[in-house]
Amino acid sequence: MQLKHRPTDKQENEPVAVRDEPKAKDADPSKGRLKQSQYDKELERLHVELVKLQQWVVHKGLKICIVFEGRDGAGKGGTIKAITERVSPRVFRVVALPAPTEREKSQMYIQRYLPHLPAAGEVVIFDRSWYNRAGVERVMGFCTEEMAQEFLRGVPLVERAILDSGVILLKYWLEVSPEEQTRRLEGRIHDLRKIWKLSPMDIKSYGRWNDYSRARDDMFAATDTEFAPWHVARSDDKRRARLNIISHFLSKVPYREVPREKVKLPKRNKIDNRRESTHPVRYIEEKY
């Protein structure tokens, strides 16, 4: 099922942008998969911008929350890694909650997620989020249909409250084709570096493509609001998807480069090369 294109509006609480969106070069899907050299060059440029954004977030005390959702194998983990690999984990914090405990199951559903929302100077990235209830929990029968509908009715109110508290909320759905999902999941089976990514739940969910499509459409209908819209990224080409999402993210948070003094290493005392350590140091075996 093809998703219809919908232009995204700015969030109501978003300040006026002070810079243009960074332009991703060679990002036309009709050109085929992006070459590694092109991807590396563009990603390096975007990483520099992410560092500037990080410094601005700390400087201004901004609070940013990013939600990533999508089917198994859509590329959420790789996209999050691309965003965070060159920034500080003390500013960019990734939240991937395990299955709820018995105590958490008895709480208000959204309650276990609220403590992880950002404080001033933080960017929190949810690798799956409260939208579990609209997706895997609903499709796989971990909640009743009544509970799922109650969630869909209530989540726009919660997100409105999050925005009103000063948080910049961005929601991304990574859209992968059934053919590409199959290729990626089969790749996990045969690659011992990736086998840990393939959970029993992934196997059970694989055959329910249509159920997940219906759940996705219901979720969009109920929660794709003007103040907290869903931003959809085609993710069959992982490289393009990562660049497009990072570029979009940078365009949605107005920032400037924070002025800083030029760094210069101080003069170091003369090193005494004659001095040798008397401690019997245990060097590791050098196999390579």
CYANA upper distance limits for C-alpha pairs under 8 A (distance plus 0.5 A):
  1 MET  CA    213 SER  CA      8.16
  8 THR  CA    229 PRO  CA      7.48
  8 THR  CA    231 HIS  CA      7.74
  9 ASP  CA    226 GLU  CA      7.15
  9 ASP  CA    229 PRO  CA      8.22
 10 LYS  CA     14 GLU  CA      7.17
 10 LYS  CA    226 GLU  CA      8.34
 10 LYS  CA    227 PHE  CA      8.08
 10 LYS  CA    252 LYS  CA      8.28
 11 GLN  CA    226 GLU  CA      7.25
 11 GLN  CA    227 PHE  CA      5.25
 11 GLN  CA    228 ALA  CA      6.93
 11 GLN  CA    229 PRO  CA      8.38
 12 GLU  CA    226 GLU  CA      8.22
 12 GLU  CA    227 PHE  CA      6.03
 13 ASN  CA    163 LEU  CA      7.69
 13 ASN  CA    164 ASP  CA      8.28
 13 ASN  CA    168 ILE  CA      8.47
 13 ASN  CA    227 PHE  CA      8.36
 14 GLU  CA    168 ILE  CA      7.87
 14 GLU  CA    253 VAL  CA      8.34
 15 PRO  CA    254 PRO  CA      7.57
 16 VAL  CA    254 PRO  CA      7.58
 17 ALA  CA    251 SER  CA      8.27
 17 ALA  CA    252 LYS  CA      8.20
 17 ALA  CA    253 VAL  CA      7.82
 17 ALA  CA    254 PRO  CA      5.23
 17 ALA  CA    255 TYR  CA      8.24
 18 VAL  CA    254 PRO  CA      6.08
 18 VAL  CA    255 TYR  CA      7.16
 18 VAL  CA    256 ARG  CA      7.88
 19 ARG  CA    251 SER  CA      8.27
 19 ARG  CA    254 PRO  CA      7.25
 19 ARG  CA    255 TYR  CA      7.89
 19 ARG  CA    256 ARG  CA      8.34
 20 ASP  CA    251 SER  CA      7.27
 21 GLU  CA    247 SER  CA      7.17
 21 GLU  CA    248 HIS  CA      7.60
 21 GLU  CA    250 LEU  CA      7.24
 21 GLU  CA    251 SER  CA      5.02
 22 PRO  CA     46 LEU  CA      8.30
 22 PRO  CA    247 SER  CA      6.30
 22 PRO  CA    250 LEU  CA      7.93
 22 PRO  CA    251 SER  CA      7.60
 23 LYS  CA    247 SER  CA      7.65
 24 ALA  CA     42 GLU  CA      7.48
 24 ALA  CA    243 LEU  CA      7.37
 24 ALA  CA    244 ASN  CA      7.43
 24 ALA  CA    247 SER  CA      7.55
 25 LYS  CA     42 GLU  CA      7.78
 26 ASP  CA     31 LYS  CA      8.25
 26 ASP  CA     34 LEU  CA      8.07
 27 ALA  CA     31 LYS  CA      8.42
 27 ALA  CA     34 LEU  CA      8.15
 27 ALA  CA    240 ARG  CA      6.85
 27 ALA  CA    244 ASN  CA      8.33
 28 ASP  CA     32 GLY  CA      8.47
 29 PRO  CA     33 ARG  CA      7.85
 33 ARG  CA    237 ASP  CA      6.44
 33 ARG  CA    239 ARG  CA      8.31
 33 ARG  CA    240 ARG  CA      8.15
 34 LEU  CA     38 GLN  CA      7.17
 34 LEU  CA     39 TYR  CA      6.95
 34 LEU  CA    237 ASP  CA      8.02
 34 LEU  CA    239 ARG  CA      6.93
 34 LEU  CA    240 ARG  CA      6.97
 35 LYS  CA     39 TYR  CA      6.65
 36 GLN  CA     40 ASP  CA      6.52
 37 SER  CA     41 LYS  CA      6.73
 38 GLN  CA     42 GLU  CA      6.72
 39 TYR  CA     43 LEU  CA      6.39
 39 TYR  CA    239 ARG  CA      6.86
 39 TYR  CA    240 ARG  CA      8.23
 39 TYR  CA    243 LEU  CA      8.29
 40 ASP  CA     44 GLU  CA      6.57
 41 LYS  CA     45 ARG  CA      7.06
 42 GLU  CA     46 LEU  CA      6.79
 42 GLU  CA    243 LEU  CA      7.97
 43 LEU  CA     47 HIS  CA      6.49
 43 LEU  CA    243 LEU  CA      7.09
 44 GLU  CA     48 VAL  CA      7.00
 45 ARG  CA     49 GLU  CA      7.20
 46 LEU  CA     50 LEU  CA      6.71
 46 LEU  CA    243 LEU  CA      8.32
 46 LEU  CA    246 ILE  CA      7.68
 46 LEU  CA    247 SER  CA      7.63
 47 HIS  CA     51 VAL  CA      6.78
 47 HIS  CA     83 ILE  CA      8.04
 47 HIS  CA     86 ARG  CA      6.92
 48 VAL  CA     52 LYS  CA      6.95
 49 GLU  CA     53 LEU  CA      6.64
 49 GLU  CA    250 LEU  CA      8.13
 50 LEU  CA     54 GLN  CA      6.52
 50 LEU  CA     83 ILE  CA      8.23
 50 LEU  CA     87 VAL  CA      7.72
 50 LEU  CA    250 LEU  CA      7.83
 51 VAL  CA     55 GLN  CA      6.84
 51 VAL  CA     86 ARG  CA      7.92
 51 VAL  CA     87 VAL  CA      6.54
 52 LYS  CA     56 TRP  CA      6.80
 52 LYS  CA    255 TYR  CA      8.28
 52 LYS  CA    256 ARG  CA      7.69
 52 LYS  CA    257 GLU  CA      5.93
 52 LYS  CA    258 VAL  CA      7.65
 53 LEU  CA     57 VAL  CA      6.57
 53 LEU  CA    250 LEU  CA      8.13
 53 LEU  CA    255 TYR  CA      6.46
 53 LEU  CA    256 ARG  CA      7.80
 53 LEU  CA    257 GLU  CA      7.92
 54 GLN  CA     58 VAL  CA      6.89
 54 GLN  CA     87 VAL  CA      7.75
 54 GLN  CA     91 VAL  CA      7.55
 54 GLN  CA     92 PHE  CA      8.50
 55 GLN  CA     59 HIS  CA      6.49
 55 GLN  CA    257 GLU  CA      8.04
 55 GLN  CA    258 VAL  CA      6.96
 56 TRP  CA     60 LYS  CA      6.43
 56 TRP  CA     62 LEU  CA      8.47
 56 TRP  CA    255 TYR  CA      6.54
 56 TRP  CA    256 ARG  CA      6.97
 56 TRP  CA    257 GLU  CA      7.24
 56 TRP  CA    258 VAL  CA      6.61
 57 VAL  CA     61 GLY  CA      6.03
 57 VAL  CA     62 LEU  CA      5.34
 57 VAL  CA     63 LYS  CA      7.90
 57 VAL  CA    121 GLY  CA      5.66
 57 VAL  CA    122 GLU  CA      7.39
 57 VAL  CA    123 VAL  CA      8.44
 57 VAL  CA    255 TYR  CA      8.45
 58 VAL  CA     62 LEU  CA      7.25
 58 VAL  CA     91 VAL  CA      8.18
 58 VAL  CA    120 ALA  CA      7.96
 58 VAL  CA    121 GLY  CA      4.69
 58 VAL  CA    122 GLU  CA      7.61
 59 HIS  CA    121 GLY  CA      7.82
 59 HIS  CA    258 VAL  CA      8.03
 60 LYS  CA    121 GLY  CA      7.64
 61 GLY  CA    120 ALA  CA      4.92
 61 GLY  CA    121 GLY  CA      4.71
 61 GLY  CA    122 GLU  CA      8.12
 62 LEU  CA    120 ALA  CA      5.80
 62 LEU  CA    121 GLY  CA      5.59
 62 LEU  CA    122 GLU  CA      7.26
 62 LEU  CA    167 VAL  CA      8.01
 63 LYS  CA    118 PRO  CA      5.98
 63 LYS  CA    119 ALA  CA      6.35
 63 LYS  CA    120 ALA  CA      5.65
 63 LYS  CA    121 GLY  CA      6.45
 63 LYS  CA    122 GLU  CA      5.98
 63 LYS  CA    123 VAL  CA      6.72
 63 LYS  CA    166 GLY  CA      7.33
 63 LYS  CA    167 VAL  CA      5.37
 63 LYS  CA    168 ILE  CA      6.66
 64 ILE  CA    118 PRO  CA      6.89
 64 ILE  CA    122 GLU  CA      6.92
 64 ILE  CA    123 VAL  CA      5.15
 64 ILE  CA    124 VAL  CA      6.74
 64 ILE  CA    167 VAL  CA      6.01
 64 ILE  CA    168 ILE  CA      5.18
 64 ILE  CA    169 LEU  CA      6.61
 64 ILE  CA    170 LEU  CA      8.46
 65 CYS  CA    117 LEU  CA      7.34
 65 CYS  CA    118 PRO  CA      7.03
 65 CYS  CA    123 VAL  CA      6.36
 65 CYS  CA    124 VAL  CA      5.37
 65 CYS  CA    125 ILE  CA      6.46
 65 CYS  CA    126 PHE  CA      8.15
 65 CYS  CA    167 VAL  CA      7.22
 65 CYS  CA    168 ILE  CA      6.55
 65 CYS  CA    169 LEU  CA      5.38
 65 CYS  CA    170 LEU  CA      6.83
 66 ILE  CA    123 VAL  CA      8.08
 66 ILE  CA    124 VAL  CA      6.72
 66 ILE  CA    125 ILE  CA      5.22
 66 ILE  CA    126 PHE  CA      6.64
 66 ILE  CA    169 LEU  CA      6.45
 66 ILE  CA    170 LEU  CA      5.30
 66 ILE  CA    171 LYS  CA      6.37
 66 ILE  CA    172 TYR  CA      8.09
 67 VAL  CA    125 ILE  CA      6.51
 67 VAL  CA    126 PHE  CA      5.37
 67 VAL  CA    127 ASP  CA      7.28
 67 VAL  CA    128 ARG  CA      7.23
 67 VAL  CA    129 SER  CA      6.96
 67 VAL  CA    169 LEU  CA      8.29
 67 VAL  CA    170 LEU  CA      6.70
 67 VAL  CA    171 LYS  CA      5.17
 67 VAL  CA    172 TYR  CA      6.50
 68 PHE  CA     76 LYS  CA      6.89
 68 PHE  CA    125 ILE  CA      8.01
 68 PHE  CA    126 PHE  CA      6.54
 68 PHE  CA    127 ASP  CA      6.01
 68 PHE  CA    128 ARG  CA      6.10
 68 PHE  CA    129 SER  CA      7.89
 68 PHE  CA    171 LYS  CA      6.75
 68 PHE  CA    172 TYR  CA      5.50
 68 PHE  CA    173 TRP  CA      6.60
 68 PHE  CA    174 LEU  CA      8.06
 69 GLU  CA     76 LYS  CA      7.58
 69 GLU  CA    127 ASP  CA      7.68
 69 GLU  CA    128 ARG  CA      5.87
 69 GLU  CA    129 SER  CA      7.98
 69 GLU  CA    131 TYR  CA      8.11
 69 GLU  CA    171 LYS  CA      8.35
 69 GLU  CA    172 TYR  CA      6.71
 69 GLU  CA    173 TRP  CA      5.38
 69 GLU  CA    174 LEU  CA      6.92
 70 GLY  CA     74 ALA  CA      6.35
 70 GLY  CA     76 LYS  CA      7.70
 70 GLY  CA    173 TRP  CA      5.77
 70 GLY  CA    174 LEU  CA      5.43
 70 GLY  CA    175 GLU  CA      6.87
 70 GLY  CA    176 VAL  CA      8.44
 71 ARG  CA    174 LEU  CA      8.06
 71 ARG  CA    175 GLU  CA      8.01
 71 ARG  CA    176 VAL  CA      7.85
 71 ARG  CA    212 TYR  CA      8.37
 72 ASP  CA    181 GLN  CA      7.91
 72 ASP  CA    202 ASP  CA      6.96
 73 GLY  CA    176 VAL  CA      8.27
 73 GLY  CA    181 GLN  CA      6.07
 73 GLY  CA    184 ARG  CA      6.63
 73 GLY  CA    185 LEU  CA      6.94
 74 ALA  CA    174 LEU  CA      6.29
 74 ALA  CA    175 GLU  CA      6.94
 74 ALA  CA    176 VAL  CA      5.75
 74 ALA  CA    181 GLN  CA      7.26
 74 ALA  CA    235 SER  CA      6.84
 74 ALA  CA    236 ASP  CA      8.17
 75 GLY  CA     79 THR  CA      6.68
 75 GLY  CA    174 LEU  CA      7.57
 75 GLY  CA    235 SER  CA      7.27
 75 GLY  CA    238 LYS  CA      7.10
 76 LYS  CA     80 ILE  CA      6.70
 76 LYS  CA    127 ASP  CA      7.46
 76 LYS  CA    174 LEU  CA      7.55
 77 GLY  CA     81 LYS  CA      6.67
 77 GLY  CA    127 ASP  CA      7.63
 78 GLY  CA     82 ALA  CA      6.65
 78 GLY  CA    238 LYS  CA      8.47
 78 GLY  CA    242 ARG  CA      8.34
 79 THR  CA     83 ILE  CA      6.84
 79 THR  CA    238 LYS  CA      8.43
 79 THR  CA    241 ALA  CA      8.18
 79 THR  CA    242 ARG  CA      5.66
 79 THR  CA    245 ILE  CA      8.47
 80 ILE  CA     84 THR  CA      6.72
 80 ILE  CA    125 ILE  CA      8.19
 80 ILE  CA    127 ASP  CA      8.24
 81 LYS  CA     85 GLU  CA      6.14
 82 ALA  CA    242 ARG  CA      7.39
 83 ILE  CA     87 VAL  CA      8.34
 83 ILE  CA    246 ILE  CA      7.25
 84 THR  CA     88 SER  CA      7.97
 84 THR  CA     89 PRO  CA      7.92
 84 THR  CA     92 PHE  CA      7.12
 87 VAL  CA     91 VAL  CA      8.15
 87 VAL  CA     92 PHE  CA      7.37
 88 SER  CA     92 PHE  CA      6.53
 89 PRO  CA     93 ARG  CA      6.03
 90 ARG  CA    122 GLU  CA      8.21
 91 VAL  CA    121 GLY  CA      7.14
 91 VAL  CA    122 GLU  CA      5.28
 91 VAL  CA    123 VAL  CA      6.35
 92 PHE  CA    122 GLU  CA      6.71
 92 PHE  CA    123 VAL  CA      5.20
 92 PHE  CA    124 VAL  CA      6.37
 92 PHE  CA    125 ILE  CA      7.74
 93 ARG  CA    122 GLU  CA      7.83
 93 ARG  CA    123 VAL  CA      6.62
 93 ARG  CA    124 VAL  CA      5.30
 93 ARG  CA    125 ILE  CA      6.61
 94 VAL  CA    124 VAL  CA      6.36
 94 VAL  CA    125 ILE  CA      5.24
 94 VAL  CA    126 PHE  CA      6.53
 94 VAL  CA    127 ASP  CA      7.49
 95 VAL  CA    116 HIS  CA      7.82
 95 VAL  CA    124 VAL  CA      7.53
 95 VAL  CA    125 ILE  CA      6.49
 95 VAL  CA    126 PHE  CA      5.35
 95 VAL  CA    127 ASP  CA      6.56
 96 ALA  CA    126 PHE  CA      6.61
 96 ALA  CA    127 ASP  CA      5.55
 96 ALA  CA    128 ARG  CA      7.08
 96 ALA  CA    129 SER  CA      8.20
 97 LEU  CA    129 SER  CA      8.43
100 PRO  CA    104 GLU  CA      6.02
100 PRO  CA    105 LYS  CA      6.58
101 THR  CA    105 LYS  CA      6.68
102 GLU  CA    106 SER  CA      7.18
103 ARG  CA    107 GLN  CA      7.32
104 GLU  CA    109 TYR  CA      8.40
104 GLU  CA    112 ARG  CA      7.17
105 LYS  CA    109 TYR  CA      7.83
107 GLN  CA    111 GLN  CA      7.00
107 GLN  CA    112 ARG  CA      8.30
110 ILE  CA    114 LEU  CA      7.13
110 ILE  CA    130 TRP  CA      6.91
111 GLN  CA    115 PRO  CA      8.16
113 TYR  CA    117 LEU  CA      7.64
113 TYR  CA    129 SER  CA      8.04
113 TYR  CA    130 TRP  CA      7.30
116 HIS  CA    124 VAL  CA      8.13
117 LEU  CA    124 VAL  CA      7.13
118 PRO  CA    122 GLU  CA      5.90
118 PRO  CA    123 VAL  CA      6.74
118 PRO  CA    124 VAL  CA      6.14
118 PRO  CA    167 VAL  CA      8.02
128 ARG  CA    132 ASN  CA      7.17
131 TYR  CA    135 GLY  CA      6.90
132 ASN  CA    136 VAL  CA      6.07
132 ASN  CA    137 GLU  CA      6.41
133 ARG  CA    137 GLU  CA      5.33
133 ARG  CA    138 ARG  CA      6.40
133 ARG  CA    143 CYS  CA      7.85
133 ARG  CA    148 ALA  CA      6.67
133 ARG  CA    151 PHE  CA      7.75
134 ALA  CA    138 ARG  CA      6.27
134 ALA  CA    148 ALA  CA      6.52
134 ALA  CA    151 PHE  CA      7.95
134 ALA  CA    152 LEU  CA      7.63
134 ALA  CA    215 ALA  CA      6.98
134 ALA  CA    216 ARG  CA      8.04
134 ALA  CA    219 MET  CA      6.71
135 GLY  CA    139 VAL  CA      6.56
135 GLY  CA    212 TYR  CA      7.18
135 GLY  CA    215 ALA  CA      6.43
135 GLY  CA    216 ARG  CA      7.32
136 VAL  CA    140 MET  CA      6.15
136 VAL  CA    142 PHE  CA      8.33
136 VAL  CA    212 TYR  CA      8.32
137 GLU  CA    141 GLY  CA      6.30
137 GLU  CA    142 PHE  CA      5.07
137 GLU  CA    143 CYS  CA      6.12
138 ARG  CA    142 PHE  CA      6.76
138 ARG  CA    143 CYS  CA      6.21
138 ARG  CA    144 THR  CA      7.47
138 ARG  CA    145 GLU  CA      7.32
138 ARG  CA    148 ALA  CA      6.76
138 ARG  CA    215 ALA  CA      8.09
139 VAL  CA    208 ARG  CA      8.48
139 VAL  CA    211 ASP  CA      6.82
139 VAL  CA    212 TYR  CA      7.00
139 VAL  CA    215 ALA  CA      7.70
140 MET  CA    205 SER  CA      7.88
143 CYS  CA    147 MET  CA      6.63
143 CYS  CA    148 ALA  CA      7.25
144 THR  CA    148 ALA  CA      6.88
145 GLU  CA    149 GLN  CA      6.68
146 GLU  CA    150 GLU  CA      6.62
147 MET  CA    151 PHE  CA      6.71
148 ALA  CA    152 LEU  CA      6.81
149 GLN  CA    153 ARG  CA      6.75
150 GLU  CA    154 GLY  CA      6.70
151 PHE  CA    155 VAL  CA      6.34
152 LEU  CA    156 PRO  CA      8.13
152 LEU  CA    219 MET  CA      7.30
152 LEU  CA    222 ALA  CA      6.39
152 LEU  CA    223 THR  CA      7.43
153 ARG  CA    222 ALA  CA      7.43
154 GLY  CA    158 VAL  CA      7.12
155 VAL  CA    159 GLU  CA      6.63
155 VAL  CA    223 THR  CA      7.57
156 PRO  CA    160 ARG  CA      6.53
156 PRO  CA    222 ALA  CA      8.34
156 PRO  CA    223 THR  CA      6.38
156 PRO  CA    225 THR  CA      7.93
156 PRO  CA    228 ALA  CA      8.47
157 LEU  CA    161 ALA  CA      6.82
158 VAL  CA    162 ILE  CA      6.77
159 GLU  CA    163 LEU  CA      6.67
159 GLU  CA    228 ALA  CA      7.59
160 ARG  CA    164 ASP  CA      6.60
160 ARG  CA    227 PHE  CA      7.83
160 ARG  CA    228 ALA  CA      8.21
161 ALA  CA    165 SER  CA      6.77
162 ILE  CA    166 GLY  CA      7.56
162 ILE  CA    167 VAL  CA      6.48
162 ILE  CA    169 LEU  CA      8.31
163 LEU  CA    167 VAL  CA      5.48
163 LEU  CA    168 ILE  CA      6.76
163 LEU  CA    169 LEU  CA      7.19
168 ILE  CA    253 VAL  CA      8.43
169 LEU  CA    228 ALA  CA      7.28
170 LEU  CA    228 ALA  CA      7.50
170 LEU  CA    229 PRO  CA      8.13
170 LEU  CA    230 TRP  CA      8.12
170 LEU  CA    231 HIS  CA      8.34
170 LEU  CA    249 PHE  CA      8.39
171 LYS  CA    228 ALA  CA      7.85
171 LYS  CA    229 PRO  CA      7.29
171 LYS  CA    230 TRP  CA      5.67
171 LYS  CA    231 HIS  CA      6.55
172 TYR  CA    230 TRP  CA      6.32
172 TYR  CA    231 HIS  CA      5.31
172 TYR  CA    232 VAL  CA      6.30
172 TYR  CA    233 ALA  CA      7.69
173 TRP  CA    230 TRP  CA      7.25
173 TRP  CA    231 HIS  CA      6.65
173 TRP  CA    232 VAL  CA      5.29
173 TRP  CA    233 ALA  CA      6.79
174 LEU  CA    232 VAL  CA      6.44
174 LEU  CA    233 ALA  CA      5.52
174 LEU  CA    234 ARG  CA      6.54
174 LEU  CA    235 SER  CA      6.31
175 GLU  CA    232 VAL  CA      7.22
175 GLU  CA    233 ALA  CA      6.48
175 GLU  CA    234 ARG  CA      5.43
175 GLU  CA    235 SER  CA      6.13
175 GLU  CA    236 ASP  CA      8.19
176 VAL  CA    180 GLU  CA      7.04
176 VAL  CA    181 GLN  CA      6.86
176 VAL  CA    234 ARG  CA      6.84
176 VAL  CA    235 SER  CA      5.79
176 VAL  CA    236 ASP  CA      5.90
177 SER  CA    181 GLN  CA      6.64
177 SER  CA    236 ASP  CA      7.11
178 PRO  CA    182 THR  CA      6.67
178 PRO  CA    209 TRP  CA      8.28
179 GLU  CA    183 ARG  CA      6.84
180 GLU  CA    184 ARG  CA      6.70
180 GLU  CA    236 ASP  CA      6.64
181 GLN  CA    185 LEU  CA      6.62
182 THR  CA    186 GLU  CA      6.52
183 ARG  CA    187 GLY  CA      6.62
184 ARG  CA    188 ARG  CA      6.95
185 LEU  CA    189 ILE  CA      7.17
185 LEU  CA    198 LEU  CA      7.70
186 GLU  CA    190 HIS  CA      7.21
187 GLY  CA    191 ASP  CA      6.54
187 GLY  CA    194 LYS  CA      8.38
188 ARG  CA    192 LEU  CA      7.88
188 ARG  CA    193 ARG  CA      8.39
188 ARG  CA    194 LYS  CA      5.45
188 ARG  CA    195 ILE  CA      5.48
188 ARG  CA    197 LYS  CA      7.45
188 ARG  CA    198 LEU  CA      6.93
189 ILE  CA    194 LYS  CA      8.01
189 ILE  CA    195 ILE  CA      6.13
189 ILE  CA    198 LEU  CA      7.83
190 HIS  CA    195 ILE  CA      7.91
191 ASP  CA    195 ILE  CA      6.62
192 LEU  CA    196 TRP  CA      8.40
194 LYS  CA    198 LEU  CA      7.98
198 LEU  CA    202 ASP  CA      6.58
198 LEU  CA    203 ILE  CA      7.98
199 SER  CA    203 ILE  CA      7.29
200 PRO  CA    204 LYS  CA      6.93
201 MET  CA    205 SER  CA      6.47
202 ASP  CA    206 TYR  CA      6.54
203 ILE  CA    207 GLY  CA      8.27
204 LYS  CA    208 ARG  CA      8.39
205 SER  CA    209 TRP  CA      8.10
208 ARG  CA    212 TYR  CA      6.80
209 TRP  CA    213 SER  CA      6.71
210 ASN  CA    214 ARG  CA      6.77
211 ASP  CA    215 ALA  CA      6.72
212 TYR  CA    216 ARG  CA      6.48
213 SER  CA    217 ASP  CA      6.69
214 ARG  CA    218 ASP  CA      6.70
215 ALA  CA    219 MET  CA      6.62
216 ARG  CA    220 PHE  CA      6.69
217 ASP  CA    221 ALA  CA      6.64
218 ASP  CA    222 ALA  CA      6.76
219 MET  CA    223 THR  CA      6.35
219 MET  CA    224 ASP  CA      8.13
220 PHE  CA    224 ASP  CA      5.45
220 PHE  CA    230 TRP  CA      7.76
223 THR  CA    228 ALA  CA      8.17
223 THR  CA    229 PRO  CA      7.86
223 THR  CA    230 TRP  CA      8.36
224 ASP  CA    228 ALA  CA      7.04
224 ASP  CA    229 PRO  CA      5.04
224 ASP  CA    230 TRP  CA      5.85
225 THR  CA    229 PRO  CA      5.41
225 THR  CA    230 TRP  CA      8.27
233 ALA  CA    241 ALA  CA      6.74
233 ALA  CA    244 ASN  CA      8.08
233 ALA  CA    245 ILE  CA      7.53
234 ARG  CA    241 ALA  CA      6.76
235 SER  CA    240 ARG  CA      7.91
235 SER  CA    241 ALA  CA      5.53
236 ASP  CA    241 ALA  CA      8.24
237 ASP  CA    241 ALA  CA      6.69
238 LYS  CA    242 ARG  CA      6.65
239 ARG  CA    243 LEU  CA      6.85
240 ARG  CA    244 ASN  CA      6.46
241 ALA  CA    245 ILE  CA      6.53
242 ARG  CA    246 ILE  CA      6.65
243 LEU  CA    247 SER  CA      6.51
244 ASN  CA    248 HIS  CA      6.55
245 ILE  CA    249 PHE  CA      6.51
246 ILE  CA    250 LEU  CA      6.68
247 SER  CA    251 SER  CA      6.83
248 HIS  CA    252 LYS  CA      6.89
249 PHE  CA    253 VAL  CA      7.26
250 LEU  CA    254 PRO  CA      8.05
